[in-house]
Amino acid sequence: MQTVLEGIRVLDISRFKAGPTCGQILADMGAEVIRVERPGGDLDRELAPFTPAGQSFYLAFTCRNKKGVTLDLSKQRGKEIFQRLVKQTDVVIESFGPVVNKKLGIDYQSLKGIKGDIIVVAVSGYGQNGPYANRGSVDAIAQGMSGLMWVTGFPDENRPVRLGVSFVDTAAGIYGALGTLLALRYRGKTGKGGGDMLRYPRLCNRLRLLA
């Protein structure tokens, strides 16, 4: 049976949950999603809980239906291989932040120079611009800064409590997948990318989709 995203290739070089969730949804829809890991594996592999065989449940969930390759993007050889892959790719998902992604050459402008109609899903704590752009962030920080922690907790205690699930990361991944579909639709109609075509709020954090 033909799948919705058959023929679409995605390079997923994101980490932890938000970006990988976006890639997981696209893979479930039939896209060829290739997870790019650093030599020795990413920290995702060390996240509990684990299966009896020692595999991270989290990793098994976010990597389902994905292929995998190991590249050292800090080395010239790794960059050359990655750039060759980009030329044959429709979507790149990254979550390194504006400083690191430019250093590694995986920011939108660099990737657009390799393939003019590339779609880049850039997941970061506070977007790619602005005074907080270079700050790191995780789900718990986003919950605290957005006020989400005040909608859960104990009625007799005036203190914030983290939500039991990584709601912000999951929402960012879902919106990232939705934005990717819209960007593919736009590219299909126009034959070209559209710069800062879409921007989605990630509660207090922001996820930018560049096409």
C-alpha positions as CSV (number, residue, x, y, z in Angstrom):
1,M,0.0,0.0,0.0
2,Q,1.3,3.4,-0.9
3,T,2.0,5.7,2.1
4,V,1.4,9.4,2.3
5,L,5.0,10.5,2.3
6,E,6.5,7.8,0.1
7,G,9.4,9.2,-1.8
8,I,10.2,11.9,0.8
9,R,13.6,11.7,2.5
10,V,14.3,13.2,5.9
11,L,17.7,13.7,7.7
12,D,17.0,13.7,11.5
13,I,20.0,15.1,13.3
14,S,18.0,16.3,16.3
15,R,18.4,15.2,19.9
16,F,16.2,14.0,22.8
17,K,12.5,14.3,22.2
18,A,11.1,17.3,20.3
19,G,12.9,16.9,17.0
20,P,13.0,13.1,17.1
21,T,9.2,13.1,17.7
22,C,8.8,15.2,14.6
23,G,10.9,12.7,12.6
24,Q,9.0,9.7,14.1
25,I,5.7,11.1,12.9
26,L,7.1,11.7,9.4
27,A,8.5,8.1,9.4
28,D,5.1,6.7,10.5
29,M,3.6,8.5,7.5
30,G,6.0,6.7,5.1
31,A,8.9,9.1,4.7
32,E,12.4,7.7,4.6
33,V,13.8,9.1,7.8
34,I,17.6,8.7,8.4
35,R,18.7,9.4,12.0
36,V,22.3,10.9,12.1
37,E,24.2,10.1,15.2
38,R,27.7,11.0,16.4
39,P,30.3,8.3,16.8
40,G,29.6,6.2,19.9
41,G,25.9,7.1,19.8
42,D,23.9,10.0,21.2
43,L,22.9,10.5,24.8
44,D,19.4,9.5,23.9
45,R,20.6,5.9,24.1
46,E,21.2,6.3,27.8
47,L,17.8,7.5,28.8
48,A,15.8,5.2,31.2
49,P,13.7,3.1,31.4
50,F,15.4,0.2,29.6
51,T,14.2,-3.0,28.1
52,P,15.4,-6.3,29.6
53,A,17.9,-6.3,26.7
54,G,19.3,-2.9,27.9
55,Q,17.8,-0.8,25.1
56,S,16.2,2.6,26.0
57,F,12.4,2.5,25.7
58,Y,12.6,6.2,24.8
59,L,15.0,5.5,21.9
60,A,12.9,2.6,20.6
61,F,9.8,4.8,20.6
62,T,11.3,7.9,18.8
63,C,13.4,5.9,16.4
64,R,10.7,3.5,15.1
65,N,10.6,3.2,11.3
66,K,13.9,5.2,11.0
67,K,17.2,4.2,9.4
68,G,20.5,5.2,11.0
69,V,24.0,6.5,10.1
70,T,26.9,7.6,12.1
71,L,28.7,10.8,11.1
72,D,31.1,13.2,12.9
73,L,30.0,16.6,11.7
74,S,32.9,18.3,13.4
75,K,35.3,16.5,10.9
76,Q,35.7,17.4,7.2
77,R,34.9,13.9,6.0
78,G,31.7,13.8,8.0
79,K,30.6,17.2,6.6
80,E,31.3,16.0,3.1
81,I,29.2,12.9,3.5
82,F,26.4,14.9,5.1
83,Q,26.4,17.4,2.3
84,R,26.1,14.7,-0.2
85,L,23.1,13.3,1.7
86,V,21.5,16.8,1.8
87,K,21.6,17.0,-2.0
88,Q,19.3,13.9,-2.1
89,T,17.1,15.0,0.9
90,D,13.8,16.9,1.2
91,V,13.8,17.8,4.9
92,V,16.4,18.3,7.6
93,I,15.5,18.3,11.3
94,E,18.0,19.8,13.7
95,S,17.9,21.0,17.3
96,F,21.4,22.4,18.0
97,G,20.6,26.1,18.4
98,P,21.7,29.0,16.2
99,V,25.4,29.1,17.3
100,V,26.2,25.4,17.0
101,N,24.2,24.8,13.8
102,K,26.1,27.6,12.0
103,K,29.4,26.2,13.3
104,L,28.5,22.8,11.9
105,G,27.1,24.2,8.7
106,I,23.6,22.8,9.3
107,D,21.8,26.2,9.6
108,Y,19.1,27.0,7.0
109,Q,21.3,29.4,4.9
110,S,24.1,26.8,4.7
111,L,21.8,24.0,3.7
112,K,19.9,26.1,1.2
113,G,23.3,26.7,-0.5
114,I,23.6,23.0,-1.0
115,K,20.0,22.3,-2.1
116,G,17.9,25.4,-2.9
117,D,14.5,23.8,-2.1
118,I,15.5,22.2,1.2
119,I,13.1,22.3,4.2
120,V,14.7,22.8,7.6
121,V,12.9,22.2,10.9
122,A,14.9,24.1,13.5
123,V,13.9,23.1,17.0
124,S,15.4,25.4,19.7
125,G,14.4,26.8,23.1
126,Y,13.9,30.4,22.1
127,G,14.0,30.5,18.3
128,Q,17.0,31.4,16.1
129,N,17.0,35.2,16.9
130,G,16.4,37.4,19.8
131,P,18.0,38.0,23.2
132,Y,17.4,34.4,24.5
133,A,18.3,32.6,21.2
134,N,21.5,31.2,22.6
135,R,20.1,29.9,25.8
136,G,19.6,26.2,26.2
137,S,16.3,24.7,27.2
138,V,14.6,21.4,28.0
139,D,11.0,20.5,28.5
140,A,11.0,21.3,32.3
141,I,12.4,24.8,31.7
142,A,9.7,25.5,29.1
143,Q,7.0,24.3,31.5
144,G,8.3,26.6,34.2
145,M,8.7,29.7,32.0
146,S,5.4,29.2,30.3
147,G,3.4,28.8,33.5
148,L,2.4,25.2,32.8
149,M,3.7,24.0,36.1
150,W,0.9,26.0,37.9
151,V,-1.9,24.0,36.3
152,T,-0.8,20.8,38.1
153,G,0.3,20.0,41.7
154,F,-1.3,19.9,45.1
155,P,-4.3,21.9,46.2
156,D,-2.9,22.6,49.6
157,E,0.5,23.7,48.5
158,N,1.4,26.9,46.7
159,R,4.3,25.5,44.6
160,P,4.8,24.5,41.0
161,V,5.0,20.9,39.9
162,R,6.3,19.5,36.7
163,L,3.8,17.8,34.4
164,G,4.1,14.0,34.5
165,V,4.9,13.9,30.7
166,S,7.1,15.9,28.4
167,F,4.2,17.9,27.0
168,V,6.1,20.8,25.5
169,D,8.6,18.6,23.6
170,T,5.8,16.4,22.4
171,A,3.7,19.4,21.2
172,A,6.8,20.9,19.5
173,G,7.4,17.6,17.6
174,I,3.7,17.4,16.5
175,Y,3.7,21.1,15.3
176,G,7.0,20.4,13.6
177,A,5.6,17.6,11.6
178,L,2.5,19.6,10.7
179,G,4.7,22.5,9.6
180,T,6.8,20.1,7.5
181,L,3.7,18.9,5.7
182,L,2.6,22.5,5.0
183,A,6.1,23.3,3.7
184,L,6.1,20.3,1.4
185,R,2.7,21.4,0.1
186,Y,4.0,24.9,-0.5
187,R,7.1,23.6,-2.3
188,G,4.9,21.3,-4.4
189,K,2.8,24.3,-5.5
190,T,5.6,26.8,-6.1
191,G,8.7,24.6,-6.8
192,K,10.8,26.7,-4.4
193,G,11.4,27.3,-0.8
194,G,10.0,30.3,1.0
195,G,12.6,31.5,3.6
196,D,11.0,32.1,7.0
197,M,7.7,30.7,5.7
198,L,6.2,29.4,8.9
199,R,6.8,30.1,12.6
200,Y,5.2,28.2,15.4
201,P,5.0,29.1,19.1
202,R,6.5,26.4,21.4
203,L,4.6,27.8,24.4
204,C,7.3,30.0,26.0
205,N,9.8,28.4,23.6
206,R,9.6,28.6,19.9
207,L,10.1,26.2,17.0
208,R,10.9,27.7,13.7
209,L,10.3,26.0,10.4
210,L,12.4,27.2,7.5
211,A,11.6,26.2,4.0
